[in-house]
Amino acid sequence: MIKQITDAELLATLKKGVKKATDVIARVTDYRGGPVTTEYLLTADIARELIEQDYQVKVECLNRNLVNGMTKNAAAVRKSLGSCRTDIVVWQNEVIPLAIIEIKIGVKTLQKIADDLEKITGTIDMLKTQYASRVVGASVFQVHVGGSDKLSDIPKLTAAIEKIEKKLGTALRDHEKTKPGFSFAMHPLQPANAGIVGQELEGDGDDLSWGVHGHATRFYAVLIRSTKPAITTSGFQGLKERSQE
């Protein structure tokens, strides 16, 4: 019997993974890992959460292994996947994909995750209907707003990150119109005020001074589902070849 991961189950796991990673970063106050290290940290913590829930998980999984002899639809062009990899894959018996997860740091526009969205929909598009309908794709991403002299307190930082969130939501709705047969939904992965740190006074008594500027760092996920009654090979932009099967 083919299993399925619900959106609620995946979101709960993603939230736990994000919290674990951000808790570690918060404790290491001189953390200077940079975006690549942060991506690896998030990948490891999300994968660990999935494993602890007894899911079969693979990190940096080749997408051509997902579109295999059992799962691919007759028209899928396997070689078009090339060396394409997905950050985290949840699957059944190392054959049937259940969840495809990509992770990105420093996102402020939808263009930053456009390749991830294309990779996820393109891979799902190549699966037989009975498998594609069970896969949930997730683009997990971080939005960061750095503080400045004019942008340092919590209300201003909150407004700045909410502006980016609104812009991303609008762009995602426009993107969905270009992908018939797929649904896209953006979800926050933290409580409303998490990740927003204002500038604080430092020192003792009368010897006080403003410390470093505040910042806002929040995490989101776009969940992707196939809504098609049939699967085509149109998922990857520019894909011209067609199978002769």
C-alpha positions in Angstrom: 0.0 0.0 0.0 1.3 3.4 -1.0 1.7 5.8 1.9 1.0 9.5 1.8 2.3 12.5 3.8 -0.4 15.1 4.5 0.4 18.8 4.3 -0.3 19.2 8.0 2.2 16.4 8.8 4.9 17.8 6.6 4.4 21.3 7.9 4.6 20.2 11.5 7.9 18.4 10.7 9.4 21.4 8.9 8.5 23.6 11.8 10.3 21.3 14.2 13.4 21.2 12.0 13.5 25.0 11.6 13.1 25.5 15.3 16.0 23.1 16.1 18.3 24.8 13.6 17.4 28.4 14.7 17.7 27.4 18.4 21.3 26.2 17.7 22.2 29.4 15.8 20.7 31.6 18.6 22.8 29.8 21.2 26.0 30.3 19.2 26.0 34.0 19.4 29.1 34.5 17.2 27.7 32.2 14.5 29.2 33.2 11.1 28.2 30.2 9.1 27.0 32.0 6.0 24.2 30.8 3.7 25.7 27.5 2.6 26.4 26.4 6.1 22.9 27.5 7.2 21.4 25.5 4.4 23.3 22.4 5.4 22.2 22.9 9.0 18.6 23.2 8.1 18.8 20.2 5.7 20.3 18.1 8.5 17.7 19.1 11.1 14.7 18.7 8.8 16.0 15.3 7.6 16.6 14.2 11.2 13.1 15.1 12.2 11.7 13.0 9.4 13.9 10.1 10.3 12.8 10.3 13.9 9.2 9.9 12.6 10.2 6.6 10.8 10.2 8.0 7.3 12.7 6.8 4.8 14.8 9.8 3.9 17.6 10.5 1.5 19.6 13.8 1.3 21.0 15.1 -2.0 19.0 12.5 -3.9 19.3 12.2 -7.7 15.9 13.0 -9.2 16.4 10.4 -11.9 16.2 7.8 -9.2 12.7 9.1 -8.3 11.6 9.0 -11.9 12.3 5.3 -12.2 11.0 2.4 -14.1 8.1 1.9 -11.8 7.0 5.5 -11.2 7.7 7.4 -14.5 4.8 8.0 -16.9 5.2 6.7 -20.4 6.1 10.0 -21.9 8.7 11.1 -19.4 12.2 11.8 -20.7 14.4 10.5 -17.9 17.6 11.9 -19.3 16.3 15.4 -19.1 16.8 15.2 -15.3 20.5 14.8 -15.8 22.4 15.2 -12.5 19.5 17.2 -10.9 19.4 16.6 -7.2 16.9 17.3 -4.5 18.0 18.4 -1.0 15.7 16.0 0.9 13.5 13.2 -0.4 11.0 11.1 1.6 10.1 7.9 -0.2 8.7 4.4 0.3 10.9 1.4 -0.2 13.5 3.7 -1.9 11.3 3.6 -5.0 8.1 5.7 -4.6 8.6 9.4 -3.7 6.4 10.8 -1.0 7.9 14.3 -0.4 10.4 16.4 -2.3 12.0 19.2 -0.3 14.3 22.1 -1.4 15.9 24.6 0.9 17.1 28.1 0.1 18.6 31.0 2.2 18.3 34.7 1.8 15.1 34.9 -0.3 13.5 38.3 -1.0 11.8 37.6 -4.4 10.2 34.5 -5.9 12.9 34.5 -8.5 15.3 33.3 -5.9 13.4 30.0 -5.5 12.1 29.8 -9.1 14.6 27.0 -10.0 13.5 25.0 -7.0 9.8 25.4 -7.9 10.6 24.3 -11.4 12.6 21.3 -10.3 9.9 20.1 -8.0 7.0 20.5 -10.5 9.1 19.1 -13.3 9.9 16.0 -11.3 6.3 15.5 -10.2 5.2 16.0 -13.8 7.2 13.0 -14.9 5.5 10.6 -12.6 2.5 8.3 -13.2 -0.7 9.8 -12.0 -1.1 7.4 -9.0 2.4 8.5 -7.7 2.3 12.2 -8.7 -1.0 12.7 -6.8 0.6 11.5 -3.5 3.8 13.6 -3.7 4.0 16.8 -1.7 6.7 19.2 -2.8 8.1 21.8 -0.4 10.3 24.8 -1.1 11.6 25.8 2.4 13.2 29.2 2.5 14.6 31.9 4.7 13.8 35.7 4.5 16.3 38.0 6.1 16.1 41.8 6.7 19.2 43.4 8.1 19.0 46.4 10.5 20.3 49.9 9.9 20.1 53.3 11.6 16.7 53.8 10.1 15.5 50.2 10.4 16.4 49.0 13.9 13.3 48.6 16.1 10.9 45.6 16.1 7.9 47.4 14.6 9.9 48.6 11.6 11.6 45.3 11.1 8.3 43.5 11.3 6.8 45.8 8.7 9.7 45.3 6.4 9.5 41.5 6.5 5.7 41.6 6.2 6.2 43.6 3.0 8.4 41.0 1.6 6.0 38.2 2.6 3.1 40.0 0.9 5.2 40.5 -2.3 6.2 36.8 -2.3 2.5 35.8 -1.9 1.4 37.9 -4.8 4.2 36.6 -7.0 3.4 33.0 -6.1 -0.3 33.5 -7.1 1.0 34.8 -10.5 3.4 31.9 -10.8 0.5 29.4 -10.1 -1.3 30.8 -13.1 1.6 29.7 -15.3 1.5 26.1 -13.9 -1.9 24.6 -14.7 -2.3 21.4 -12.8 -0.4 22.4 -9.7 -1.4 24.2 -6.5 1.0 26.3 -4.5 0.4 27.5 -0.9 2.8 29.5 1.2 3.0 28.9 5.0 5.0 30.5 7.8 7.1 28.0 9.7 7.4 30.0 13.0 5.1 31.9 15.4 4.2 35.4 14.3 6.9 37.3 16.2 9.7 34.7 16.0 13.0 35.7 14.5 12.6 39.5 14.9 15.2 41.1 17.1 15.3 44.9 17.8 18.3 47.0 18.6 19.0 46.9 22.4 20.7 49.2 24.9 23.9 47.6 26.3 25.9 48.4 29.4 25.1 49.1 33.1 23.6 52.0 35.0 24.4 55.3 33.4 26.9 53.8 31.0 24.4 52.7 28.3 24.8 52.7 24.6 23.0 51.2 21.6 24.2 47.8 20.5 24.2 46.3 17.1 21.3 46.9 14.8 18.3 44.6 15.0 17.4 42.1 12.3 14.5 39.9 11.1 15.0 36.3 10.0 12.0 34.2 9.3 11.3 30.9 7.5 8.5 29.8 5.2 7.5 26.9 3.0 5.7 26.7 -0.3 3.8 23.4 -0.5 3.2 22.1 -4.0 0.6 19.5 -5.1 -0.3 18.0 -8.5 -3.9 18.6 -9.3 -3.8 17.0 -12.8 -5.9 14.0 -13.9 -3.0 13.1 -16.2 0.7 13.8 -16.2 2.6 15.4 -19.1 6.3 16.2 -19.7 5.8 20.0 -19.7 7.2 20.5 -16.2 10.7 21.6 -17.2 10.9 24.9 -19.1 12.5 24.5 -22.5 12.1 20.7 -22.5 11.7 19.9 -26.2 12.4 16.2 -26.4 9.7 13.6 -26.2 9.9 10.0 -25.6 9.2 7.6 -28.5 7.5 5.2 -26.2 
